[in-house]
Amino acid sequence: MAITASMVAELRAKTDAPMMECKKALTEAEGDMERAEELLRVKLGSKAGKAASRITAEGVVSAFVDGTTGALVEINCETDFVSKNDSFLAFTKATAELIAKHNPADVAALSALAYEQDGFGPTLEEVRKGLIGKIGENMAIRRFQRYANGGKLASYLHGTRIGVMVEFDGDDVAAKDVAMHVAAMKPAALSSASVPAEVVEKERKIATEKAAESGKPADIVAKMVEGSVQKFLKEVSLVDQVFVKAADGKQTVGAMLKEKATAVKGFTLYVVGEGIEKKVDDFAAEVAAQVAAAKGQ
């Protein structure tokens, strides 16, 4: 498969790896972007994964809490300009409230709920369509999470691009601190045991390939892999992470919660555009096409 400049640029944007290393990895992976990213992580370490979660789409995360019922929702748009539009923001806040109050099964059920705004209605979907026409930009409800299990709720919004909701029992201040910690450190799960199996398996695969390059005996390699996986699990597990406000720089979130007699039952973290592939215009190709068109006139 031919490795194009745009493929190399995409991998470099995801990994921050040198251009030639990206090209080598793509060639070895025969154009498979995900495999090439893994190869770079094996070669360059965790640095290659740091830019992989860059925000690639616009929009906002909105939260609504009423007692022990709450909702977190991500709604996307095309430009940052529209994400600050008053009508768009009103729509997102209303959507979060509708989710909390009506418990829709999915985005389709949510879209069918009764709602009127800016002269549009009678459903949320009709308002969405109306705002698209009025603002002149596409917008879509991407995902939401509702809580109504009887536990207390704490929410934290970092601007409008990162939103967290924490379900807990215990101290309100401790829970709010945890919500802020989640926004900053972005844990993958509540505990090591609850990290998704596919995430652990992917990390184990990378660690195995990296350890194998050491040329050490199989038993030593096995220990290196296990050590690497355990280190990774602690890094992505909320209760094992070092608490961002730890006075000693060492106290874990789990230890802080125990000290405050607080138990976190679960959390949701939304980062706007996470995992969405944003259209990347090939500017050079666009200019070349315009020049060619001009010559043809």
N, C-alpha and C positions, 0 to 999 in steps of 0.2 A: 504493500500500500504506500502511495506517495505521501510523504510528510510535508504538509504545507506550512508556510510561515505563520498563518493564522492559528494553526494547531499548536505550534511552538509558543506563540504569544499567549494563547489561552492557558497552557500548562504553566508558563512562567508567572502569569498573573495569579494562578492558584497557589503556587508554591514558593515564589521568590527565588527559585533556583536559577543559576546562570543559564544563559540562552543555549550554549552548546550542550550542557548537561541535559537540558530539556529535550533537545533534538535527539541525543543519544538514547534517552529513556523511551521516547516515542518510537524510535526506530526498532529498539529491542522489543517493545511491546506491540509492534506492528500496528501502531495507530490507536491502540486501546488506551484512552485517556486515564481511566481509573487505574489500570495496571501500570501505566507510566508513572503516575503519582506515587504508587506503592514502591516502585523501583527507586524513585528519587528519595523517598523516606528511608529506604534501606541504606542507600548510599550516603545521604546527607543528614540523616537523623531527623528529629522532630521539627527542625526548622522548616522543612518542606511542607508541613501541614499547617503552619501558622496562618497563612493567608487564605487557606481553603474555605474559611467561613466568612469571607468578605461579603458585605451586603451588596446584592446585585439587583435589587428592585426597590422601588419606592413604596411608600404607604405609611400606615400607622398601626400601632397596637393600642387597643382601648380596653379599659377594665371597668367593671361595675360590681359593687358589693352591697348587699342589703342583708345585714345580719349574718346568717350562716349560708346564704345563697349568693353565688357570685359567678362571674363569667369573664373570660379573657378572649379577645378576638383580634385577628390580624386581617386588615383590609388593604389591598394593594391598589396602587395607581401607577401611572407612567412616569411622572416627574415629581421632584421634590417640591416644586412650586405648588402643585395641586394638593400635596400632603399637608399644606398649611392653609388651604382654602376653608373658610368658615362653614360652608354648606357640607363639604366633605367631612369635616371634623364632627359636625352635628350628626351626620349620618352614622359615623363610626360609634359615637357615644350611644346613640339610640339602638344600634344593633346589639351592643353589649348588654344593654338593659333588656331588650327583647329575649335574648338568649337566656338570661338569668330567670326571667319571669315566666317564660313559656316552654322551656325545655325542648327545643326542636331536636329531632333525631339527626338531622344533617343540614348541610347548606341549602338544599332544595326546600326542606320543610321550613327553615328559617326564612327563606326568601318569600314564602307564601304567606307569612304573618302580616296582619293588618298594620299599616303604618302610612302616615302622610307627612310630607315635608315639601316646602318650596312650591306648593301647588301641585305636587305629584302624588300619586297613590292609585288605588287604595291599599296596595301591598308594598312590602319592603323592596321587592323586585322591580315594581313599577317606579318607585322612587329612584332606585339605582339607575335604571334606564333613563329616567328623566334627567338626572344629574349628569349622566354621560353626555347627553345632548346639550345641556346647558353649559357645562364646563368644557366640553370638547375633548375629553380624555377618557379612555377606558378605565374602569375600576372594578375590582372583583373581591368578593368575600372569600378569603383563602382557607381559614381554619378557625376553630374555636374550641374552648374547653369550659365546661360548666361544672360548678361545685354546689352540691346541696346534700351533703352527707351528715350534716349536724355538727361538723367540726367548725372551729373558728377560722376566719380567713384574713389574710394580710396580703395586700397588693402593693406593688411598686412599679412605677413607670419611669424609666430613664429617658427623659424627653418623650418622644412619641415612637421611637424606633425599637426600644427594648421594653418588654413587659413581663412581669412575674406575678404569679399568684401562689401563695403558700397556704396549705390546709394544716392546721395545728391545734394542739391543746396546750394551754399554759399561758406564758407571759407575752403580752402584746408587743412590747418593745423588742424582745428577743426575736419574735417572729418577723417583725419588720426588718430587723437587722439581717435575718437570714434571707429575706426577699432581696435586699440590696446586695448581699453577698452573691446570690445566684446570678443576678444581673451582671456583676463584675467578673465572676470566675466561671460562669457557664458550665456547671456540672452536668454530666450526662444522665445521672440517676441519683436516687436518694442514698443508696448504699452500694457497696461492691457487688453484693448478691443480686441487685436489681439492674445492673448494667446489661443492656440487651446482648444476648448470646452472639449475634452476628458482629457486634462491635468488638467484643472480646476476641472472637475468632479472627477477625481482620488484624487486630493488634498482634495476636499470637503468630500469625503468618509472617508479618513484617519482622517481628522479633526473631523468629526462626531463621529467616533468610539472612538477617544481619549477623546473628550468632554463628551461623554456618561459615561465614566469611572469615571468622577468627582462626579457623584451622585447628581448633582445640578438640580434644576427645569428645565423643558423643555424650558421655555422662556430664561433662562440664558444660557442654552446649545446652543440654536439657535444663540444667540449673540456671544458666544465664537467661534462657527463654522464660522460665517461670518467674525469675526475679524481675525481669523486664515487664511481664504481664501484671504482676502484683503491684509494681510501682505505678503502672498506668492506671490500674483500678483505683488506687488511692488518690491519684490526681483528678480523676473524673467523678469520684463519689462524693456527694455533698457532705456527709457526716465525717469523712476522712480528710477533707480539705482543711488547710490552715485557715482559720477564720480571719477575714480581711481586717477586722477591728481588734485582733488579738494583741493585747498590750505587750506580751512577751515574744510576739512573732512566731509562736509555736503552737498555741492552743488550737485544737481542731474545732470545727463547727459542732461535732458530736459532744465534745467535752463542754463547750459553752452552753449547749442546750441542757445538758445534764445539770450543770451548775444553776441554771435558771428554771429547773423543773419543768421543762417544755419539751413536747414531743412533736416532731414534724411528721405528718401522715403522708404528705405528697406535695409536689409542686409542678407548675407548668412554666416554662420559659419560652417566650416567642421573641425572635429577632427578625425584624422586617426583612423580607426578601431572602432569608436563609434557604439555601438550596435551590433558589430560582435562577435559571440561566437567563441573564439579561442579553438582549440583542446587542451585539457588538458590531458597529459599522466599520467596515474596512475603508478608512478614510482615503488611503493612497489609491485604492481601486476606484473609489467614487470619483476622485479628482481626475484620474486617468480616463474614466468613462466620459466625464464632462468635456475634457479636452478633445477626445476622439469625436464626440458628438458635434463640438464646435467646428472642428476641421471638416466634418462631413456636410456642414451647412453651405 
